[in-house]
Amino acid sequence: MPRPLASQRPARRAARIASGALAALLVGVVAHAEPEVLALPDSLAAFAGRWVRTEHARDDATRTAQIERVTASMSFVTRGFARSVMQSRMQPAAEIALTRGTDALAVLADAEERPALQPDGRLRQTPNSEVTDRLLPDGRIERTWNRGGDEGRGVVVWEVSPDGTLLFVRATAHNPHYEGAMQYTTTYRRAGDETAH
């Protein structure tokens, strides 16, 4: 396979980071003050279940707009390459399954195992990143991630709607190759409640 042109390498690296925010959906952490260590509460049962994507058009449009914004300052050749790779690598999982265990939520994204959500505030090492999960006072789960060096860092927040039918995965990614932070949301509906659209 031919090696990428030198002008394409920063874009390829930037795209790789963007995918981490969603494939992020699920990996990474920025070092910060040690948060309170919390046991897995019964309230997290609301996250458990099988979730399928919904609101495709809205979420995809927002994600595309963010990609275009953070790559706007790149050269013409690099910009086109970066946007193409980022769109491919940042495609959200069509289905997420969360299973509540004793101290963590096991995560499957399109049937592939991902790092479990363990909101106890402790720093952990995953295959791609350092991550820390914590339970926010309002019941959301926050995962911060850090790939080190210029490989990017970010935050993913998991939130269930008050009626328990929707799951929002809100991602923020920072990378030195971007023009500002990238922020986007992927929406899921609890399987069986209503046909996803």
NORBEL-V563240 format. One line per field, one symbol per residue. ss: DSSP state (h for helix, s for strand, l for the rest). Layout:
ss=???
//
This chain:
ss=lllllhhhhhhhhhhhhhhhhhlllllllllllllllllllhhhhhhlsssssslhhhhhhhhhhhhhhhlllllhhhhhhhhhhhhhhlllllssssssllllsssssllssssssllssssssllllsssssslllllssssssllllllsssssssslllllssssssssslllllllssssssssslllllll
//
